[in-house]
Amino acid sequence: MKNWVIYIISIIFACAIAYFQRITGPTYPVYDKVYYKGNEIKYELPRSADTKNNAEIVIEVGDTTANGLLIYKRYKSNDDWQIQTMKYENGKLKGSLPELPAAGKMIYEVVLKDHDKQIILNNKGKPVILRYKDPVPAYVLIPHILLMFLSIFFAIGSIFFVIFNREKQLYNFAYGAFISILLGGIILGPIVQKYAFGAFWTGWPVGNDLTDTKTLISLIFWIIAIWQMRKNKAHYKTWILVAAAIQILIYFIPHSLLGSELDFTEIE
C-alpha cells in the first residue's frame, strides 16, 4: 500500500472518530421530531451556551396558533421549577434560559400545547441539561482542536505503518502523535478549560473530568512508546500499537463527560 493511500485512509478514520465523539458528547444538541397540530416539526434543544447571554430556545412550528411553555430550573439546586410562556415570532416559538456562571447547568424541557393535549420536547424522555461556559478565544481553541485531530490521525497512521513495516514513516507518525497530544491536549487543553470554566485541570488526581484524565493516560503511553522506540528496538512496535490503540479507544469516550459543573446545593 502506497504511503499516500495510508494518509487518506488515516484522515477518513480520524474524521469519523472525531465526528462520533462530537455527536455522543453531553454538550451536543438534542435533535428530534414530533407531530404537532397535524404537522411534523423538527426541533433542536441546545445543551451548551455562553455565559455572556441567556440561552435561547427556539422551536420552528410554522403555525400562528402555536403556543408552548419552557419549564426549567438550575441543575443540582433546591430551586422550584420555573414556567415561562414562549413567544411566537415569524413561525417560531422562542424562550430563553437565564444566564448562569461558567460550569453552571440548567435542566429544562419544552411543552407544546394543542388544546387539551401536551407534547413534551426533551431528551429521550428526560429533561435536557445545558451547561454554561465562558467564551474561549479562537486563537486558543482552533489550534487545540487541530492538534487533537492530528493526534488521532498520527495514531491511526502509526498502526498502518507498523503493519506494513515502514520504519521511517512510523518514526515520524509516532513522534507526531506524541507531540500533538502533548501540545494540543496537555498544554492547550488546560488553557481552553481555564478560559471556559476557570480551572486548568479537573482530571486525575484532583478531579473526575474524564477528558483531562484520558488525555493524560494517552500521553503516558506515547511517552513509553517513544522511549521504547529509542531504547528497545525489539519491542518498540508493540508499544506503538498499544499507545495508538489506547488513544483510539479513549476517543470513544464522549468529550466533556463528567466535566466541570457547579453544585448549587453546596454553594448555597
N, C-alpha and C positions, 0 to 999 in steps of 0.2 A: 504494500500500500504506500503510495507516494505521500510525502510529508504534507503537501497542501490539502490532500484529502483528509488527513488526520486533523488538520487545523479546522476545516469546515465542519467535520463531524463533532469536534470538541465544542465549537461555537454553538452548534444546534443543541447539543445536550445541555450546555451551560444555560442557554436561553430557556429551555424547557424547565430546568430545575429552578432557576430564578423565578420564573413565572409561577410555578407550583407553590414555591414558598410565599410569594406575594399574595396569591389568592386564598391561601389557607391561613393567613395570619389574622389575629384578633382585631386588627385595625382596618381590614379590608371591608368596604361597604357591603351591606346585605342587599342582594338583588333577588327579586321575586316578582310574581304577578298574581293578581286576584281578579275576580269578576265583580264589577260594581255598577249597579243600575243597568245591567244588561251588556256592559262593555268590558272588555279585557283591558286592565291597566297594568303597566309595568312600573315598579317603583324601586327606588334606591334609598336605603337608610344608612347614613354615614356612621362610621364608628371611630372617627378621628377628627379633631378640629383644633385650630389655633386658638391660643388664649386671647388674642387681640380682639376677637369679635365673638358675638353669640354664634352658636352652631345653628345654621339654617337647615330646616327640614322642609323639603319641597316634594309634593306628590302631584304628578300630572294626571288630571282627571278628565279634562275636556268637557265638563258638564257644569253649566251655570248654577244648577241647583245642588251641587255637591257641598257637603259640609262634613267637617271632621274635627276630632279632638286630639291634642297632643298631651299625653299623660307622662309625667316624669318626676324624678327626684334624684338627689345625689346618691351615688352608689356608695355602699358601706357608710350609711348615715342613719340617724334616727328620724329623718325628715318624714313628714306626711307626703303622700302623693299630691302633686300639683296638676291641675287640669287647665289647659289653655285651648281656647277655641281658635281653630286655624282660619286664616283669611283666604277667601277666594280672589284670585287675581290672574287674569289672562289665561284661563284654562288650568290654573294650578292652585292647590291648597298649600298655604305657607304658614309655618310656625317657626319658633326659634327657642333653643335651649339657652338658659343664662350662662354667661361666661364663668368658668372656674379656673383656679390656678393650675399651673403645669402639674401633670400626673393626677389631677382630679378627674373623676369619672362621673358621668350621668347615665342613669338607666331609664329607658323610655320605650314607648310604643305609640303607634298611631291608630286611632279608631275612626273608621269611616261610617257615617250614619246614613241609612237608607230607610226612611220611615221608622218602623219599629225594629229594624234589622241593624245589627252592628257587625262590621267587618274589621278584624284586628290585623294590623300590619306589624309584624315583629320578625324575630329570627328563629324560624322553625319552632314556633310555639313558645318561645322565651323572649322576654324583653331584650331590646338591643342595649349594649353597653358601649358608650362613647367615651374616649379618653382625650383630654386636652393636652396640648404640648405647646411650648414656646416655639416661635419660628426659628429655623436653622438656616444660616446664610448659605447661599448656593455654592460659594467658593469652598465651603467645607463639605457640604452634603454630596455634591456631584463627584468630587474625587473619591470620597468614601464609597459611593455606590459603584463607580467604575472599577476601583481596586478590588472590591469584594467580588464583582463579576469576573475579573481577571483571575482571581484566586481559584475559582471553581473551574474556569477554562483551563488553567495550567494543571490543576489536579486531574481533570479528565484526560488531557493530553498526555500526562505522565503515565497513566495506565496503558495507553496505546503504545507509547514508546518503550515501555517495559516489554509488552507483548511482542513487538516487532524488533526488539533488541537494537534500538537506535541510541547508543550511549551519549553522543554529543547532544542530540535534541533532548534526551532525558535529563541530562545535567541542567540544561537551560530551563526546562519546564519545572524541574524540582526547585531550583532557586527562584524561579518566577512565582511559584505558588507560595514559597516561604516569605519572600519579600512583600508580595501583595497582601498576604494575610497579616503580616507584621505592620505594614504601613496603613492599610485600609481598616483592619479590624482592631488592632491593639493601640494604634496611635490616633487615627482619625475617628474610630468608633467612639471612644470615650469623650472626645471633643464634641461630636454630634450629640451625644447623650447629655453632656453638660449644658449645651445650648437648649436642648428640648425639655429636659427635666431637672436640671440643676445639680446633677451628680455625675462625676466622671465614671464611676464604676459601681455597679449594683449586683454583680455576679459573685461567684465564689471567690474568696472566702467571706465576703462581707454581706452578701445578699443572695437572693434566689433567682435573679434575672438569668434566664436560660440563654439569651442571646450573648451576653458577656461570657458566660461560663463555657458555652460550646466554642466560642472563638478562641478562648484560652486553651481549651483541650486540643483544638486543631493546630494551634501554633506549637504546642509542646510536641506533638507527634511529628510535625515538619522539622523541628529542631533535631529530634532524634534521627529522622531520615537523612537530613543533611550531614549530620555527624557521621553516621554510618557510611554515607557515600564518600566521605573524605578519608575515613579511617579503616573501614571494613569492606573491602572490595567483594568479599564472598557473599555477603547477605544484604548489601545495601538496597538491591532491587525489591527485596521482600518488604523492607521498611518503607520504601517509597509507595509501594502498593497499599500498605497498611495506612499510611498517612493520607493518601489520596482517597481511599475507601471511607475512612472516618470522616473526612471533610465532606464528601458527597452525602453520606448518611445523615450527618447533623444538619445539612441543608434541608432535609425533610422535616425537621422540627420547625414549626411555624415561627416566623420572625415576631419578636416582641412578646412571645409567650412568657407569662409570669414577669412582665416588665414593671417599671415603676408605677405605683399607684398610691394615692392618698387614702387613708382610713379616717374618715371624718368623725367616727365614733371615738377614736383615740385623741384626735385633735381637740375635740370639744370636751 
